[in-house]
Amino acid sequence: MNQELIDQIRQITEKVLEEQAQARTAAQTAPEKRLLAIFGAAQLELDVPLQQLQRCMQEGWKITIILSELATKVLNLKPIHAAFGEENILQENNLTALSTLVDTYQQIVLPVFSYPMAAKLALKLVDTPCTYLVFEALRKGKKVTAAADALNQSDNFINAGAMLHKLEGEYVNILSELGVQWVTMEHIADALCTGNLATQATLDRPVISAAVVANLAESVQEVFYTNPAIITPLAREDAQKRGIKLIPKRGGN
């Protein structure tokens, strides 16, 4: 083997080693992606939200689960324990140092956002550790993402009627103004990992305000809404500026 070939091999080896060292340094200096997932007591199957959170884990997110007091009494906890391990699951009543807990996580997600928790947050009744964590995160400008599927289940309540729908719409609008970003359960991972959501969104609420439009994902181009619904003039104007089509739902939409 001549000296020229030896020099070429040495240069290639040194380059590979340098690239590996740079990669290790980048991995060590990159901030750890930490996600806090708070489960409320919604009457929904957990398969989809758990799959979405597991996808986030595959994308490098370290996830801690918090179960509200009601969630521990209502949800089937076995799938949660199996997916994340009991060491990564905290119960609301055992939480301490809540302000520090908020600072530790870059994002909070509510994978099954329950009606009771939505009502408390909208009315600013921050009287539980879980509601405090969410409210404090919003106050500090952190990203809070909520899956709104459970809030569209009021037909399951006996004699729910228009009043419950009206309250849900008001709560959603208030929370949107506070900074909550809405997704459906099947889009949790897209919202958290890539920020890319579907180009279509569905709004099942009696009032669509400018705040609701402002909190739609940037990729949304069409919004299907329950007809009849009240769309405020400013909401229509903002939707037009963003190129979003507001389409009443009919039949299979």
Secondary structure as UniProt FT lines:
FT   HELIX           3..29
FT   STRAND          34..39
FT   HELIX           47..58
FT   TURN            59..60
FT   STRAND          62..67
FT   HELIX           69..74
FT   HELIX           78..84
FT   HELIX           86..88
FT   STRAND          89..91
FT   HELIX           92..94
FT   HELIX           98..104
FT   STRAND          107..110
FT   TURN            111..112
FT   HELIX           115..122
FT   TURN            123..124
FT   HELIX           129..139
FT   TURN            140..141
FT   STRAND          143..147
FT   HELIX           149..152
FT   HELIX           154..156
FT   TURN            158..159
FT   HELIX           161..178
FT   STRAND          181..183
FT   HELIX           185..187
FT   HELIX           188..189
FT   HELIX           190..194
FT   STRAND          200..203
FT   STRAND          207..208
FT   HELIX           210..214
FT   TURN            218..219
FT   STRAND          222..225
FT   STRAND          230..231
FT   HELIX           233..241
FT   TURN            242..243
FT   STRAND          245..248
FT   TURN            251..252
//
